[in-house]
Amino acid sequence: MSPHPSPSFTDVVAARMSRRNVLLSGALAVAAAGLSASPASARVRTGTGPGGAGPDTAELGFTAVPAGDADAVTLPAGYTAQTLAPWGQPIRAGGPAWRKDGSGSAADQALQIGSHHSGTHFFPLHRGPEGSRRGMLVINHESADPALLHHDAGTGAPAGDRVAKELAAQGVSVLEVELTGRGSWRVLDSRRNARITGTSPVTFSGPVGADHPALRTGRPAAGTLSNSGYGVTPWGTYLACEENTNAWFGTADPSWQPTRTQRRYGLSANGHGKRWHEADPRFDLAVNGNEPHRYGWVVEIDPFAAHRTPVKRTALGRFNHSSAAVTESGGRAVVYGGDDQDGGYLYKFVGDGPWKAHRSRGRSPLDHGTLHVARFGEDGTGRWLPLSHGQGPLTTALGWRDQADVLLRAREAADALGATSLDRPQQITVSPNSRDVYCALANGTGGHHPGQGSGSPRDTNPYGHVVRWREEDGAGAHDGFSWDVVVLGGDQAQGEGVLPGAGTFGSPKGLTFDAAGRLWIQTGISNHAVSQADHKDLGNNAVLVVAPRGEVRRFLTAPRGAEVTAAVLTPDMRTMFVSIQHPGERTAAWGEPTPENPRAVSDWPDRDPAGRPRSATVVVRRTDGGVIGAR
């Protein structure tokens, strides 16, 4: 069956909005934590708060940062930024020091903080006020840029050494951090600190167990790659999401031809040009066709015991996981995830019993339940369709061997069910007040497949938007939901600006609610588009905040070449950890780094004439010690 047999989100939204005559623009009038109106009935109005009144300026206590292209982390007056955990910093005292010329080895990198900081979370070590002063900071590392990782941009090093270092730069960093009496944070020399890399031991659980034939390669399973989004479980573990793992595979064998499933998962002879297969047969598709089956999962990590073997939870399905947002329904774990590709689907896993009961029996709540995929309807309702073997088209007679086969080929199973294609689903978050669920949709090119739209209310969608839904039971266990488009990104200079200048944005990727109900949006405009024609007035990537009554203000702008990939607060909301990914990478606006000049685009954060730009997690605080974003 061909992908996406059902109408795309473009078609669904266009039909619905035509009937309702709703203007899809303006501030997030009913979009943040309160959400007193249901998604099916809410109207989004240009520049207004609920009911059409002017924006509520009393809820945000800072002056918005203008869009800009400075090579810096820019914040409102009264705020400071401290670089806490940059790429290459050793995770333990006495570990290998950062080499600013890029000459460090793979062995060094495996004992240092990884590159390409992405999903980030803070886990308190104590209850009460002390919980906001000391905890475990967990950081995903999504990729590795040869131009900056290697001394010679990877052009002269032996292929094996190059690949080994790129494997070591990915994965996850787990760090114990502490607020000092001087108001700054530090990474402690703690035995809890750990690195999980592309070669660390891993195991599998759920329907696709470690001994499943599709995972057999003749060598032990190893590594987690392309970790982007994340989630946090009620029992205190971290869920790292593997995304875009097809990039690392390829082959030089001219006789190799992809299977239908391999094509559906983006595998090709050239991959993304990484050429790992030249040095390691593990990534050669002609030699080892099962290795890709070991990636594209959600990986569970205990942040307080990160030296334990991470577990890939296969009941959550295999695709480009961009999020693993966890909530509860009647004591059952509910996990929302999106497939980050143009035309990707939205998924929901529902546990089959109370998670506490599973854990009391020594079982993972994430191994027992049902994965669903979303179909959106024109009337503002939708259905969650179960990806269950033996139901509907997912039968043995139609080529589905068992439940493990369904989960290994989750994209194809969703195709068969007629799921709705979307514009690159990204981070998902649940409102702490209303329990409504939000998903950032980064952007889309349109024309996913012949006769299909772009997965957005626009024919093409370079700016992205945010969609939300409310579950039929208010918590996520039932099959029905109501939905709405909340807000569109856009550039006013192109006639696409749908918010005042202080709130314009493009390519939303991260969404985070704080305990007060403010919604924090992080953006990831790609480097070929940032500061270019149709994104010129949006400036560098940014963090924006949405007040509970709808006002949107830009809070932070990132250095050149960087995305903002996380913005998470401590429980007291007085510290925000913000991850800055790949500053200094090649851009259309400022050129590209070279071995002779790795600082061609950016020299953030070190400002060292002999150094190079570094991804990093920074600490944002108010100079008066107050609550971030508040008055």
Secondary structure, DSSP 8 states (H G I E B T S, - for coil): --S--S--HHHHHHHHHHHHT----SS-TTTSS---S-TTT----TT--GGG----TTS--S--------SS-B--TTEEEEEEEETT-BSSTTS----TTS---HHHHTTB--SSEEEEEEEESSSGGGGGTEEEEEEEE----HHHHSTTTTSSS-HHHHHHHHHHHSEEEEEEEEE-TTS-EEE---TT-EEE-TTSB-EEESSS-TT-GGG--SS--B---SEEEEEE-TTS-EEEEE--GGGG-B---TT----HHHHHTT--SSTTS--GGGT-GGGBTTT-TTGGGGSSSEEEE-TTSTTS--EEEGGG-SS-B---EEEEETTEEEEEEEB-SEEE-EEEEEESS-HHHHHHTT--GGGSEEEEEEEE-TTSEEEEEE--TTSTT-SGGGT--SHHHHHHTHHHHHHHHT---EE-EEEEEE-TTT--EEEEE--B-S-SSTT---SSSSSSBSS-EEEEEEETTSSS-SSEEEEEEEEE---GGGT---S-GGG----EEEEEE-TTS-EEEEE---TTTTTSGGGGGG-S-EEEEE-TTS-EEEEEE--TT-EEEEEEE-TTSS-EEEEEE-TT--BTTTB---SS-TTSS--TTT--TTS----EEEEEEETT---TT--
